[in-house]
Amino acid sequence: MRAIRIHEFGPPEVMKLEEVPDPQPGPRQVVVRVCAVGVNPVETYIRSGAYSRLPPLPYTPGSDAAGLVEAVGGEVENMKAGDRVFLTGTISGAYAGKALCQAEQVHPLPKGISFSQGAAVNTPYSAAYRALFHRARALPGDWVMVHGATGGVGIAAVQLAKAAGMKVIGTGGTEKGRNLIAEQGAHLVLDHRTPDYLEKALKWTQGRGMDVIVEVLANVNLGKDLMVLAPGGRVVVVGSRGPVEINPREAMIREAAILGMLVANASEREIRSIHSALAAGLENGTLRPVVGQEFPLGEAAQAHRKVLEPGAFGKIVLIP
C-alpha cells in the first residue's frame, strides 16, 4: 500500500509517499481501508519537530480517518469486513491506504455521513466537546463565543453549543466564513477583523459578557477575551501559536478562569463520554462535519501548508 512516511522532522517536504507492507491485524485489532484522512494543525507541529510529544522515526502521521473495515483480528466481535467506520486514532498512522487500529478506535459511520465528513470528526469534535463540557463545564443558557469559528474545531464548537441550548457567537475573518458560521446555527456572527466586534458581542449579552470563550488562537486574542467575560467566565485555550501578554487584573475583577485543554489528557472515562456523545450527534444529525477542501494523499505537503493559513473554511481532507 501507499503511505506518507516521515524520516526526519522538518518542513512539509519531509513527507514522502512510499510503498509499505499492508498491515495485518492482531487480537483486538482492525485493519481499515482508508477512504479519507483528516488533516489537523497538530500534525504539522509534530512533523516539524515543534511538539512536546514526538513519535520515533520513521512514522506515518495522522489519527483521523474514515473508510471500510478490511480485516479483523481475534476477539473482535462487533464489526466485520465491509462495515463503514470512522477512526478516533490508529496504531500505524492515518496518512495511508490502510490503517491498523485497536478495535476501540473504530466506530460505525452513520448512513448519510460521507467518508470525508467521517474523517473530519475525531480531533476537532473531541477538542470542542472537551473544551465546552469537560473544561468549561458549559450549561444550557450560557453565552458562548467561539473565536475563529470557521475551522474544524470552531464549527464543531458552534454545533455542539447550539445543540446543548447555549447562546452562541461565532467570529470569522471572511464573508464566506461568516456565512458558514451562520449556517451552523450561531445566533450572532461577527467579523473579528473589525475594531468594534467585541463591543458588539458585549452589547448582544446586554453588557453581561461571555460565560465561555473557546479560543483557538490565544496568542492573538487572549488579552482581549478577558475583557468581555462575565463574572466567573472561562476562556478555554484550544490553540495558540506563541506567547501572549495579558493584564491579570482583567481576570481578577471577574474572578475569571483561563483553562488549558488537551484531548490527550482526558481520562478513559472522559474519552468514552466524548465518543458516545459524538456518535449520538452524528446519528441524530445535530453534528454535521463540514469539509472545505480535499487533496490527494500525495499532496500532503500542500495540505499541511494550507491548514495553517488564515481564513480557515471547514476541514481539510486527504484522499488516498
C-alpha positions as a Markdown table, in Angstrom:
| # | Residue | x | y | z |
|---|---|---|---|---|
| 1 | Met | 0.0 | 0.0 | 0.0 |
| 2 | Arg | 1.0 | 3.6 | -0.3 |
| 3 | Ala | 1.6 | 5.7 | 2.8 |
| 4 | Ile | 3.2 | 9.0 | 3.8 |
| 5 | Arg | 6.4 | 8.4 | 5.7 |
| 6 | Ile | 8.5 | 10.9 | 7.6 |
| 7 | His | 12.1 | 10.0 | 8.2 |
| 8 | Glu | 13.2 | 13.4 | 9.7 |
| 9 | Phe | 11.4 | 16.3 | 11.3 |
| 10 | Gly | 11.2 | 19.4 | 9.3 |
| 11 | Pro | 9.2 | 21.3 | 6.7 |
| 12 | Pro | 6.2 | 19.9 | 4.8 |
| 13 | Glu | 8.6 | 18.4 | 2.1 |
| 14 | Val | 9.9 | 15.8 | 4.5 |
| 15 | Met | 6.7 | 13.9 | 3.9 |
| 16 | Lys | 7.3 | 11.2 | 1.3 |
| 17 | Leu | 4.8 | 9.0 | -0.4 |
| 18 | Glu | 6.2 | 5.4 | -0.3 |
| 19 | Glu | 5.2 | 1.8 | -0.7 |
| 20 | Val | 5.0 | -0.1 | 2.6 |
| 21 | Pro | 3.7 | -3.5 | 3.5 |
| 22 | Asp | 0.0 | -3.9 | 4.2 |
| 23 | Pro | -0.8 | -4.1 | 8.0 |
| 24 | Gln | -2.1 | -7.3 | 9.5 |
| 25 | Pro | -4.5 | -7.3 | 12.5 |
| 26 | Gly | -3.6 | -9.0 | 15.7 |
| 27 | Pro | -6.0 | -9.8 | 18.6 |
| 28 | Arg | -8.4 | -6.9 | 19.3 |
| 29 | Gln | -7.1 | -5.1 | 16.2 |
| 30 | Val | -8.8 | -4.0 | 12.9 |
| 31 | Val | -7.4 | -3.1 | 9.5 |
| 32 | Val | -9.4 | -0.3 | 7.8 |
| 33 | Arg | -9.1 | 0.6 | 4.1 |
| 34 | Val | -8.8 | 4.3 | 4.3 |
| 35 | Cys | -11.1 | 6.4 | 2.1 |
| 36 | Ala | -10.4 | 9.8 | 3.6 |
| 37 | Val | -8.0 | 11.3 | 6.1 |
| 38 | Gly | -8.5 | 14.4 | 8.3 |
| 39 | Val | -5.6 | 16.9 | 8.4 |
| 40 | Asn | -5.1 | 18.7 | 11.8 |
| 41 | Pro | -2.7 | 21.6 | 12.8 |
| 42 | Val | -1.2 | 19.4 | 15.5 |
| 43 | Glu | 0.2 | 17.1 | 12.8 |
| 44 | Thr | 2.1 | 20.0 | 11.3 |
| 45 | Tyr | 3.7 | 20.8 | 14.7 |
| 46 | Ile | 4.7 | 17.1 | 15.2 |
| 47 | Arg | 6.1 | 16.9 | 11.6 |
| 48 | Ser | 8.2 | 20.0 | 12.2 |
| 49 | Gly | 9.5 | 18.7 | 15.5 |
| 50 | Ala | 8.0 | 21.6 | 17.4 |
| 51 | Tyr | 5.8 | 19.5 | 19.7 |
| 52 | Ser | 6.2 | 18.1 | 23.2 |
| 53 | Arg | 5.4 | 14.5 | 22.3 |
| 54 | Leu | 7.2 | 13.3 | 19.2 |
| 55 | Pro | 6.9 | 9.8 | 17.7 |
| 56 | Pro | 10.0 | 7.7 | 16.9 |
| 57 | Leu | 11.2 | 8.0 | 13.3 |
| 58 | Pro | 10.2 | 7.0 | 10.7 |
| 59 | Tyr | 6.5 | 7.3 | 11.1 |
| 60 | Thr | 3.2 | 7.8 | 9.3 |
| 61 | Pro | 1.3 | 10.8 | 10.5 |
| 62 | Gly | -2.4 | 11.2 | 11.3 |
| 63 | Ser | -5.1 | 9.9 | 13.6 |
| 64 | Asp | -8.4 | 10.8 | 11.9 |
| 65 | Ala | -9.8 | 8.8 | 9.0 |
| 66 | Ala | -12.9 | 7.0 | 7.7 |
| 67 | Gly | -13.2 | 4.0 | 5.4 |
| 68 | Leu | -14.2 | 0.4 | 5.2 |
| 69 | Val | -13.2 | -2.4 | 7.5 |
| 70 | Glu | -11.0 | -4.8 | 5.6 |
| 71 | Ala | -10.0 | -7.3 | 8.2 |
| 72 | Val | -10.5 | -8.0 | 11.9 |
| 73 | Gly | -8.3 | -9.9 | 14.4 |
| 74 | Gly | -9.3 | -12.4 | 17.0 |
| 75 | Glu | -11.7 | -11.3 | 19.8 |
| 76 | Val | -13.3 | -8.6 | 17.6 |
| 77 | Glu | -17.0 | -9.3 | 17.6 |
| 78 | Asn | -18.8 | -6.1 | 16.9 |
| 79 | Met | -17.6 | -5.4 | 13.4 |
| 80 | Lys | -16.9 | -7.2 | 10.1 |
| 81 | Ala | -15.3 | -6.6 | 6.7 |
| 82 | Gly | -17.2 | -4.1 | 4.7 |
| 83 | Asp | -18.5 | -2.0 | 7.6 |
| 84 | Arg | -18.4 | 1.8 | 7.1 |
| 85 | Val | -16.4 | 3.3 | 10.0 |
| 86 | Phe | -14.6 | 6.4 | 11.2 |
| 87 | Leu | -11.4 | 6.3 | 13.3 |
| 88 | Thr | -10.5 | 8.1 | 16.6 |
| 89 | Gly | -6.9 | 7.0 | 16.4 |
| 90 | Thr | -4.6 | 4.5 | 14.8 |
| 91 | Ile | -1.6 | 2.3 | 15.6 |
| 92 | Ser | 0.1 | 2.7 | 12.2 |
| 93 | Gly | -0.9 | 6.2 | 11.1 |
| 94 | Ala | -3.8 | 7.5 | 9.0 |
| 95 | Tyr | -2.0 | 9.1 | 6.1 |
| 96 | Ala | -2.1 | 5.8 | 4.2 |
| 97 | Gly | -4.1 | 3.5 | 2.1 |
| 98 | Lys | -4.8 | 1.2 | 5.1 |
| 99 | Ala | -4.6 | 1.8 | 8.8 |
| 100 | Leu | -4.1 | -0.6 | 11.7 |
| 101 | Cys | -6.2 | 0.3 | 14.7 |
| 102 | Gln | -7.2 | -1.0 | 18.1 |
| 103 | Ala | -10.8 | -2.2 | 18.0 |
| 104 | Glu | -11.9 | 0.6 | 20.4 |
| 105 | Gln | -10.6 | 3.2 | 17.9 |
| 106 | Val | -13.0 | 2.1 | 15.2 |
| 107 | His | -16.6 | 3.4 | 15.3 |
| 108 | Pro | -19.7 | 2.9 | 13.0 |
| 109 | Leu | -20.1 | 5.7 | 10.4 |
| 110 | Pro | -23.8 | 6.5 | 10.1 |
| 111 | Lys | -25.6 | 6.5 | 6.7 |
| 112 | Gly | -25.7 | 10.0 | 5.3 |
| 113 | Ile | -22.3 | 10.9 | 6.6 |
| 114 | Ser | -19.7 | 10.7 | 3.8 |
| 115 | Phe | -16.2 | 9.3 | 4.3 |
| 116 | Ser | -14.7 | 12.8 | 4.1 |
| 117 | Gln | -17.1 | 14.0 | 6.8 |
| 118 | Gly | -16.2 | 11.0 | 8.9 |
| 119 | Ala | -12.5 | 11.9 | 8.6 |
| 120 | Ala | -13.4 | 15.3 | 10.0 |
| 121 | Val | -14.9 | 14.1 | 13.3 |
| 122 | Asn | -12.3 | 12.9 | 15.8 |
| 123 | Thr | -9.8 | 15.6 | 16.6 |
| 124 | Pro | -11.9 | 18.8 | 16.0 |
| 125 | Tyr | -15.1 | 17.4 | 17.6 |
| 126 | Ser | -13.3 | 15.8 | 20.5 |
| 127 | Ala | -11.4 | 19.0 | 21.2 |
| 128 | Ala | -14.6 | 21.1 | 21.0 |
| 129 | Tyr | -16.5 | 18.7 | 23.3 |
| 130 | Arg | -13.8 | 18.6 | 25.9 |
| 131 | Ala | -13.4 | 22.4 | 25.8 |
| 132 | Leu | -17.1 | 23.1 | 26.3 |
| 133 | Phe | -18.2 | 20.3 | 28.7 |
| 134 | His | -15.1 | 18.9 | 30.4 |
| 135 | Arg | -13.1 | 22.0 | 31.0 |
| 136 | Ala | -15.5 | 25.0 | 30.8 |
| 137 | Arg | -18.5 | 23.0 | 32.2 |
| 138 | Ala | -20.8 | 25.0 | 30.0 |
| 139 | Leu | -24.5 | 24.7 | 30.6 |
| 140 | Pro | -27.7 | 25.4 | 28.6 |
| 141 | Gly | -28.4 | 29.1 | 28.6 |
| 142 | Asp | -24.7 | 30.1 | 28.8 |
| 143 | Trp | -23.4 | 32.8 | 26.5 |
| 144 | Val | -20.6 | 31.2 | 24.4 |
| 145 | Met | -18.2 | 32.9 | 22.0 |
| 146 | Val | -16.2 | 30.8 | 19.5 |
| 147 | His | -13.2 | 32.7 | 18.2 |
| 148 | Gly | -12.3 | 31.6 | 14.7 |
| 149 | Ala | -15.4 | 29.5 | 14.2 |
| 150 | Thr | -14.8 | 28.7 | 10.6 |
| 151 | Gly | -12.2 | 25.9 | 11.1 |
| 152 | Gly | -12.8 | 22.3 | 12.1 |
| 153 | Val | -12.8 | 22.9 | 15.9 |
| 154 | Gly | -14.7 | 26.2 | 15.6 |
| 155 | Ile | -17.5 | 24.6 | 13.5 |
| 156 | Ala | -17.7 | 21.7 | 16.0 |
| 157 | Ala | -17.9 | 24.0 | 19.0 |
| 158 | Val | -20.8 | 26.0 | 17.4 |
| 159 | Gln | -22.7 | 22.9 | 16.6 |
| 160 | Leu | -22.2 | 21.4 | 20.0 |
| 161 | Ala | -23.0 | 24.5 | 21.9 |
| 162 | Lys | -26.1 | 25.2 | 19.8 |
| 163 | Ala | -27.4 | 21.6 | 20.3 |
| 164 | Ala | -26.9 | 21.9 | 24.0 |
| 165 | Gly | -29.1 | 25.1 | 24.3 |
| 166 | Met | -26.4 | 27.7 | 24.6 |
| 167 | Lys | -26.4 | 31.2 | 23.1 |
| 168 | Val | -23.6 | 31.2 | 20.5 |
| 169 | Ile | -21.5 | 33.9 | 19.0 |
| 170 | Gly | -19.1 | 32.9 | 16.2 |
| 171 | Thr | -16.4 | 35.0 | 14.7 |
| 172 | Gly | -14.8 | 34.8 | 11.3 |
| 173 | Gly | -12.4 | 36.9 | 9.1 |
| 174 | Thr | -14.1 | 36.4 | 5.7 |
| 175 | Glu | -17.6 | 36.9 | 4.4 |
| 176 | Lys | -17.6 | 33.3 | 3.1 |
| 177 | Gly | -16.6 | 32.0 | 6.6 |
| 178 | Arg | -19.2 | 34.1 | 8.4 |
| 179 | Asn | -21.9 | 32.8 | 6.1 |
| 180 | Leu | -20.7 | 29.3 | 7.0 |
| 181 | Ile | -20.9 | 30.1 | 10.8 |
| 182 | Ala | -24.5 | 31.4 | 10.3 |
| 183 | Glu | -25.4 | 28.1 | 8.5 |
| 184 | Gln | -24.2 | 26.2 | 11.5 |
| 185 | Gly | -26.8 | 27.9 | 13.7 |
| 186 | Ala | -24.8 | 30.6 | 15.5 |
| 187 | His | -27.1 | 33.3 | 17.0 |
| 188 | Leu | -24.7 | 36.1 | 16.2 |
| 189 | Val | -21.8 | 36.2 | 13.7 |
| 190 | Leu | -19.1 | 38.8 | 13.9 |
| 191 | Asp | -16.1 | 39.9 | 11.9 |
| 192 | His | -13.1 | 39.7 | 14.2 |
| 193 | Arg | -11.1 | 41.9 | 11.9 |
| 194 | Thr | -13.2 | 45.0 | 12.7 |
| 195 | Pro | -12.2 | 47.1 | 15.7 |
| 196 | Asp | -15.6 | 47.1 | 17.4 |
| 197 | Tyr | -16.6 | 43.4 | 17.2 |
| 198 | Leu | -16.1 | 42.8 | 20.9 |
| 199 | Glu | -18.2 | 45.8 | 21.8 |
| 200 | Lys | -21.0 | 44.3 | 19.6 |
| 201 | Ala | -20.6 | 41.0 | 21.4 |
| 202 | Leu | -20.9 | 42.7 | 24.8 |
| 203 | Lys | -24.0 | 44.6 | 23.6 |
| 204 | Trp | -25.6 | 41.4 | 22.5 |
| 205 | Thr | -25.3 | 40.0 | 26.0 |
| 206 | Gln | -26.8 | 43.2 | 27.4 |
| 207 | Gly | -23.4 | 44.1 | 28.9 |
| 208 | Arg | -23.1 | 40.9 | 31.0 |
| 209 | Gly | -20.3 | 39.3 | 29.0 |
| 210 | Met | -19.5 | 35.7 | 27.9 |
| 211 | Asp | -19.7 | 32.8 | 30.2 |
| 212 | Val | -17.4 | 30.7 | 28.0 |
| 213 | Ile | -15.0 | 31.6 | 25.2 |
| 214 | Val | -13.5 | 28.8 | 23.1 |
| 215 | Glu | -10.2 | 30.2 | 21.9 |
| 216 | Val | -8.2 | 28.7 | 19.0 |
| 217 | Leu | -5.6 | 31.5 | 18.7 |
| 218 | Ala | -4.8 | 32.5 | 22.2 |
| 219 | Asn | -1.6 | 34.4 | 21.3 |
| 220 | Val | -3.7 | 36.9 | 19.4 |
| 221 | Asn | -6.9 | 37.0 | 21.4 |
| 222 | Leu | -6.5 | 36.0 | 25.0 |
| 223 | Gly | -5.9 | 39.5 | 26.4 |
| 224 | Lys | -9.0 | 40.8 | 24.7 |
| 225 | Asp | -11.0 | 37.8 | 25.7 |
| 226 | Leu | -10.6 | 38.5 | 29.4 |
| 227 | Met | -12.2 | 41.9 | 28.9 |
| 228 | Val | -15.5 | 40.5 | 27.6 |
| 229 | Leu | -16.0 | 37.7 | 30.1 |
| 230 | Ala | -19.0 | 37.6 | 32.5 |
| 231 | Pro | -18.3 | 37.3 | 36.2 |
| 232 | Gly | -16.9 | 33.8 | 36.7 |
| 233 | Gly | -16.4 | 33.4 | 33.0 |
| 234 | Arg | -14.0 | 30.9 | 31.5 |
| 235 | Val | -11.6 | 31.0 | 28.5 |
| 236 | Val | -10.6 | 27.6 | 27.2 |
| 237 | Val | -7.4 | 27.7 | 25.2 |
| 238 | Val | -7.7 | 25.2 | 22.4 |
| 239 | Gly | -4.9 | 26.5 | 20.3 |
| 240 | Ser | -2.0 | 29.0 | 20.4 |
| 241 | Arg | 0.9 | 29.8 | 18.2 |
| 242 | Gly | 3.1 | 31.7 | 20.5 |
| 243 | Pro | 3.3 | 33.7 | 23.8 |
| 244 | Val | 0.9 | 36.5 | 24.8 |
| 245 | Glu | 0.9 | 39.3 | 27.3 |
| 246 | Ile | -2.2 | 39.8 | 29.4 |
| 247 | Asn | -3.4 | 42.0 | 32.2 |
| 248 | Pro | -4.1 | 39.7 | 35.1 |
| 249 | Arg | -6.4 | 42.3 | 36.7 |
| 250 | Glu | -9.0 | 41.6 | 34.0 |
| 251 | Ala | -9.2 | 38.1 | 35.3 |
| 252 | Met | -9.1 | 39.2 | 38.9 |
| 253 | Ile | -12.0 | 41.6 | 38.8 |
| 254 | Arg | -14.2 | 39.0 | 37.1 |
| 255 | Glu | -12.9 | 36.0 | 39.1 |
| 256 | Ala | -12.4 | 34.5 | 35.6 |
| 257 | Ala | -10.5 | 31.3 | 34.7 |
| 258 | Ile | -8.1 | 30.6 | 31.9 |
| 259 | Leu | -8.2 | 26.9 | 31.2 |
| 260 | Gly | -5.9 | 24.9 | 29.0 |
| 261 | Met | -7.2 | 22.0 | 27.0 |
| 262 | Leu | -5.5 | 18.9 | 25.5 |
| 263 | Val | -7.6 | 15.9 | 24.5 |
| 264 | Ala | -4.6 | 13.6 | 25.2 |
| 265 | Asn | -5.0 | 14.5 | 28.9 |
| 266 | Ala | -8.6 | 13.1 | 29.1 |
| 267 | Ser | -9.2 | 10.1 | 31.3 |
| 268 | Glu | -10.5 | 6.9 | 29.9 |
| 269 | Arg | -14.0 | 7.7 | 31.2 |
| 270 | Glu | -13.9 | 11.1 | 29.6 |
| 271 | Ile | -12.8 | 9.7 | 26.3 |
| 272 | Arg | -15.7 | 7.3 | 26.4 |
| 273 | Ser | -18.1 | 10.1 | 27.1 |
| 274 | Ile | -16.7 | 12.1 | 24.2 |
| 275 | His | -17.0 | 9.3 | 21.7 |
| 276 | Ser | -20.5 | 8.3 | 22.9 |
| 277 | Ala | -21.7 | 11.9 | 22.6 |
| 278 | Leu | -20.2 | 12.3 | 19.1 |
| 279 | Ala | -21.7 | 9.1 | 17.9 |
| 280 | Ala | -25.1 | 10.1 | 19.1 |
| 281 | Gly | -24.8 | 13.6 | 17.4 |
| 282 | Leu | -23.8 | 12.1 | 14.1 |
| 283 | Glu | -26.6 | 9.6 | 14.3 |
| 284 | Asn | -29.3 | 12.1 | 15.1 |
| 285 | Gly | -28.0 | 14.8 | 12.7 |
| 286 | Thr | -27.1 | 17.5 | 15.2 |
| 287 | Leu | -23.4 | 17.2 | 14.2 |
| 288 | Arg | -22.6 | 17.8 | 10.6 |
| 289 | Pro | -18.9 | 18.0 | 9.8 |
| 290 | Val | -18.0 | 20.5 | 7.1 |
| 291 | Val | -15.3 | 19.6 | 4.5 |
| 292 | Gly | -13.7 | 22.7 | 2.9 |
| 293 | Gln | -11.1 | 21.2 | 0.7 |
| 294 | Glu | -9.8 | 17.8 | -0.4 |
| 295 | Phe | -6.2 | 16.9 | -1.6 |
| 296 | Pro | -4.8 | 13.7 | -3.0 |
| 297 | Leu | -2.6 | 11.8 | -0.4 |
| 298 | Gly | 0.5 | 12.6 | -2.5 |
| 299 | Glu | -0.2 | 16.4 | -1.9 |
| 300 | Ala | 0.0 | 16.1 | 1.9 |
| 301 | Ala | 2.7 | 18.8 | 2.0 |
| 302 | Gln | 0.3 | 21.3 | 0.3 |
| 303 | Ala | -2.4 | 20.3 | 2.8 |
| 304 | His | 0.0 | 21.0 | 5.7 |
| 305 | Arg | 0.7 | 24.5 | 4.4 |
| 306 | Lys | -3.0 | 25.2 | 3.8 |
| 307 | Val | -4.2 | 24.1 | 7.3 |
| 308 | Leu | -2.1 | 26.8 | 8.9 |
| 309 | Glu | -3.2 | 29.6 | 6.6 |
| 310 | Pro | -5.6 | 32.3 | 8.0 |
| 311 | Gly | -9.2 | 32.2 | 6.8 |
| 312 | Ala | -10.0 | 28.6 | 7.6 |
| 313 | Phe | -13.1 | 27.2 | 5.9 |
| 314 | Gly | -14.1 | 23.7 | 7.2 |
| 315 | Lys | -11.9 | 20.7 | 7.3 |
| 316 | Ile | -9.0 | 19.8 | 5.0 |
| 317 | Val | -9.1 | 16.1 | 4.0 |
| 318 | Leu | -6.7 | 13.9 | 2.1 |
| 319 | Ile | -7.9 | 11.2 | -0.3 |
| 320 | Pro | -5.7 | 8.1 | -0.6 |
